[in-house]
Amino acid sequence: MVAFQSGIHHLSAIVQDAQRTMDFYEGILGLRLVKKTVNFDDPSVYHLYFGDKVGTPGTILTFFPVQAPFGRIGRGQVERILFQIPPDSSSYWLEYLQTQAVPVEQTEYGIWLTDCDGLLLGLIEEESRAAQYWNASTTEERIAITGFYGAILDSKDPEHTGAILEALGFQVNEDDKNVMKYQGSAEIGAHIWINKNELKRGLAGAGTIHHIAFRTPNETDHSLWKDRLTQMGMNSTEVKDRQYFKSIYFHEPGGILFEIASDTPGFLIDEEIDTLGINLKLPKWLETKREQIEADLPILKRGV
């Protein structure tokens, strides 16, 4: 059995504009750009990683900025990314987001908001000290986002998606009229909700979430996970080297692309903590193409 801290490792989304995304997530939400690299499968496209001070697993939100038409959020996708905020900070965030002209509303679950590309986000109060505060954040530590609370899934097959979550270490926590709630053991990113309402089929594109990744301690665990997934009747990819973690991918029965990503080696293997996210970092196999890659990418300006 794999030793597993059941929780989200990261989420990855498709957006249209890299600068606009940076201005929103670093400039407004106060996250840190911890890694500026490229899509290893298409080096003409940035892959931007945002998180806490060091990119702790459970705080990492990544983006592929591409010139793609907008998609449609629906069945077979992650519907909404849920961040956690400190207790008693909701009133601040409501007022602050309104001053930033961010679409926002108070719901029974927490604060619902929409980013600059239409991605659905949420802020839910939760006590946590697992994330590391970034001192240059645009938000003060007492109210700053402390990683993921979790995510809401729109499954084509909620029952079987739930079974996969249970295999990943999550347990049913609550069942209400709108969502089935699962909870894992991690301190951050441990809440996965499955939407029980009938929705249209999702369409990939800008403003949608590409995949959700779950944590495993290290890369040696992947052979065990591949065997387990095979036993459950699912095919997974070969192990992919993502430089800062290693991963396998599979489509679960509800149509959502799941990833299992290792906590190690992390984002400090090629940069010092004070300079994370400043320079374009490339894996060794792309270094010979650096000049052309840099010429093809837009220049990003940081506001912090």
Disulfide bonds with the S-S distance in Angstrom:
none
